[in-house]
Amino acid sequence: MFARSVIRATKVATPSQIARASLPKVARASFTASTKRCTPPEVIAEKEVLQSSYSGGEVQRSTIIVGEDAHSSKVSPLTQNVYNTMPKTMQSLSLMGKTVIVTGGARGLGNSIARACIEAGAKNMILFDANQDLGDISAAELHEQTGSTIPIEFLKVDVRDAGAVESGMKAVLEKYGAPDVLINSAGIADSNIPAETYDLEMWRRLIDINLTGSFMVSQAVGRALMAENKPGSIILVASMSGSIVNYPQEQSCYNASKAGVIQLGKSLAAEWAKYGIRVNCISPGYMDTALNNVPALDAQKKIWKSLTPQKRLGAVDDLNGLAVLLASDASAFMTGSNVIIDGGYTLY
Ligand SMILES: NC(=O)c1ccc[n+]([C@@H]2O[C@H](COP(=O)([O-])OP(=O)(O)OC[C@H]3O[C@@H](n4cnc5c(N)ncnc54)[C@H](O)[C@@H]3O)[C@@H](O)[C@H]2O)c1
C-alpha cells in the first residue's frame, strides 16, 4: 500500500519562528518495514530540465533531456545477524541502527548514497526532496528493492523553505527522534554563464539552495541532536568546484556556492565538536549523473575526461563508500575535513 499523510500545522518554539503561528504542511510518503507490496505511483518523473545560456548579452533557452541514473535494482540491507558475525573493524564501518536523512535523496548522488547507507545497516531512511513526483517514486522503489525490511520515508522539503524544513524535522523527531546522520546532497548547478551576464535572480536562487539550504537543514539537525544530547555526523556534498575553477564552462555562482559550503562545513565542525557532532564535506569531481548524462554535453565531457587522470567521469555510486565512512563511527576522529573525490582531476 502506498500511504500518504499530511503533517498538521503546529506552533513552533525557536526564536526565529516566534512570530509564526503555524508550520506549513509537508507532503509525505511513509513505508514501514511491515508495509506490504507497493506499486510505484503513476507519476511522470522529471525528464526535462530547462537550461539558460548567456553569450554576448544574449540569452538562449534550451531543454536538456534528463537521462536515467544507473542504479542497480536490488538493495540488500545489512541484517543484525550478519552484523553480529562481522569483525570489530567492519562493524565500526557500518551504520547499524542509525537513522539517516538524505536531502536531494530522490535522485542522483543522494539517492545512490541513501541506498548505500541502507546496505551499511541504516535502521530508518528519510528522503527530503523538493520534487514530489521523484520523491514518491524513489521511496516506493526503495521500499520494493529493500524487500520492505526497513522504514522508508519521503518528505517534500524544499531546503530553501524554513517552514518546510522545520515541519519536516518535526515529523522526523516525532517518529524517529534526532537522526544520527544527515547527508546534504540537494543542489543545483548553473553553468555556461559568464559572470558579466549572470542574472541576479538566478544567482540568489542557486545560493539559496546550495548554501543557505545546506545551512538550514544542518542547523535543524544540529539543534535536534543537541536537544537530545546525542552525537551525530553531518555530511555536506560540496564539489571540487569549491576549490578549483572548472574549465571550459563559466559557472562563478556554483563555484562560489560550493566554496561557501566547504567553509560552512569547517565552521560547523569547529563550533559543534563540543556536542559530539562531526561535520565533513565530500567534494566530487565530474560525476556521471542524470544531469550530465545527455548528448548536449558530450563535447564538454570529452574535455573534462581529458583533464582527469583516470580519463572518466565518476559513476553515480563512486561516492558511496566515502559517504558511509564519514557517516559511520569508523571516522570518529574526522571532523572539518573536505575530501576531494575526483579521479585525480585536481592534481593537474
Ligand atoms: N553531478 C556532478 O557532476 C556533481 C559534481 C560535484 C558535486 N555535485 C553535487 O552533488 C549534489 C547532487 O548532485 P546530482 O548530480 O545528484 O544532482 P541531481 O539533480 O541528479 O539530484 C539533485 C536532487 O536535489 C533535489 N533538489 C534540487 N533542489 C532542491 C531543493 N531546493 N530542495 C530540496 N531538494 C532539491 C532534486 O530534486 C534532485 O532530486 C549537488 O549538491 C551537486 O552540486 C554534483
The ligand as an SDF file (V2000), in Angstrom:
LIG
                    3D

 44 48  0  0  0  0  0  0  0  0999 V2000
   26.8470   15.5300  -10.7590 N   0  0  0  0  0  0  0  0  0  0  0  0
   28.0510   16.0900  -10.6090 C   0  0  0  0  0  0  0  0  0  0  0  0
   28.8940   16.0850  -11.5240 O   0  0  0  0  0  0  0  0  0  0  0  0
   28.3970   16.7750   -9.2910 C   0  0  0  0  0  0  0  0  0  0  0  0
   29.7140   17.1330   -9.0660 C   0  0  0  0  0  0  0  0  0  0  0  0
   30.0510   17.7470   -7.8730 C   0  0  0  0  0  0  0  0  0  0  0  0
   29.0840   17.9940   -6.9270 C   0  0  0  0  0  0  0  0  0  0  0  0
   27.7960   17.6460   -7.1660 N   0  0  0  0  0  0  0  0  0  0  0  0
   26.8000   17.9590   -6.1330 C   0  0  0  0  0  0  0  0  0  0  0  0
   26.1640   16.7710   -5.7310 O   0  0  0  0  0  0  0  0  0  0  0  0
   24.8350   17.0640   -5.3090 C   0  0  0  0  0  0  0  0  0  0  0  0
   23.8670   16.1360   -6.0290 C   0  0  0  0  0  0  0  0  0  0  0  0
   24.0170   16.3170   -7.4360 O   0  0  0  0  0  0  0  0  0  0  0  0
   23.3710   15.3100   -8.5000 P   0  0  0  0  0  0  0  0  0  0  0  0
   24.2750   15.2370   -9.6560 O   0  0  0  0  0  0  0  0  0  0  0  0
   22.9690   14.0680   -7.8190 O   0  0  0  0  0  0  0  0  0  0  0  0
   22.1000   16.1640   -8.9510 O   0  0  0  0  0  0  0  0  0  0  0  0
   20.6150   15.6950   -9.3100 P   0  0  0  0  0  0  0  0  0  0  0  0
   19.9980   16.8520  -10.0000 O   0  0  0  0  0  0  0  0  0  0  0  0
   20.6320   14.3770  -10.0050 O   0  0  0  0  0  0  0  0  0  0  0  0
   19.9250   15.4930   -7.8810 O   0  0  0  0  0  0  0  0  0  0  0  0
   19.6960   16.5830   -7.0360 C   0  0  0  0  0  0  0  0  0  0  0  0
   18.4590   16.3360   -6.1990 C   0  0  0  0  0  0  0  0  0  0  0  0
   18.2620   17.5100   -5.3810 O   0  0  0  0  0  0  0  0  0  0  0  0
   16.8940   17.8720   -5.4380 C   0  0  0  0  0  0  0  0  0  0  0  0
   16.7460   19.3050   -5.1970 N   0  0  0  0  0  0  0  0  0  0  0  0
   17.0640   20.3290   -6.0230 C   0  0  0  0  0  0  0  0  0  0  0  0
   16.7410   21.4990   -5.4530 N   0  0  0  0  0  0  0  0  0  0  0  0
   16.2090   21.2070   -4.2370 C   0  0  0  0  0  0  0  0  0  0  0  0
   15.6920   21.9980   -3.1800 C   0  0  0  0  0  0  0  0  0  0  0  0
   15.6140   23.3200   -3.2820 N   0  0  0  0  0  0  0  0  0  0  0  0
   15.2570   21.3820   -2.0570 N   0  0  0  0  0  0  0  0  0  0  0  0
   15.3000   20.0140   -1.9630 C   0  0  0  0  0  0  0  0  0  0  0  0
   15.7620   19.2240   -2.9510 N   0  0  0  0  0  0  0  0  0  0  0  0
   16.2180   19.8040   -4.0630 C   0  0  0  0  0  0  0  0  0  0  0  0
   16.4370   17.4730   -6.8350 C   0  0  0  0  0  0  0  0  0  0  0  0
   15.0240   17.3340   -6.8920 O   0  0  0  0  0  0  0  0  0  0  0  0
   17.1880   16.1690   -7.0460 C   0  0  0  0  0  0  0  0  0  0  0  0
   16.4450   15.0680   -6.5840 O   0  0  0  0  0  0  0  0  0  0  0  0
   24.6070   18.5470   -5.6110 C   0  0  0  0  0  0  0  0  0  0  0  0
   24.8040   19.2890   -4.4330 O   0  0  0  0  0  0  0  0  0  0  0  0
   25.6860   18.8540   -6.6230 C   0  0  0  0  0  0  0  0  0  0  0  0
   26.0660   20.2030   -6.6100 O   0  0  0  0  0  0  0  0  0  0  0  0
   27.4220   17.0300   -8.3380 C   0  0  0  0  0  0  0  0  0  0  0  0
  1  2  1  0
  2  3  2  0
  2  4  1  0
  4  5  1  0
  4 44  2  0
  5  6  2  0
  6  7  1  0
  7  8  2  0
  8  9  1  0
  8 44  1  0
  9 10  1  0
  9 42  1  0
 10 11  1  0
 11 12  1  0
 11 40  1  0
 12 13  1  0
 13 14  1  0
 14 15  2  0
 14 16  1  0
 14 17  1  0
 17 18  1  0
 18 19  2  0
 18 20  1  0
 18 21  1  0
 21 22  1  0
 22 23  1  0
 23 24  1  0
 23 38  1  0
 24 25  1  0
 25 26  1  0
 25 36  1  0
 26 27  1  0
 26 35  1  0
 27 28  2  0
 28 29  1  0
 29 30  1  0
 29 35  2  0
 30 31  1  0
 30 32  2  0
 32 33  1  0
 33 34  2  0
 34 35  1  0
 36 37  1  0
 36 38  1  0
 38 39  1  0
 40 41  1  0
 40 42  1  0
 42 43  1  0
M  CHG  2   8   1  16  -1
M  END
$$$$
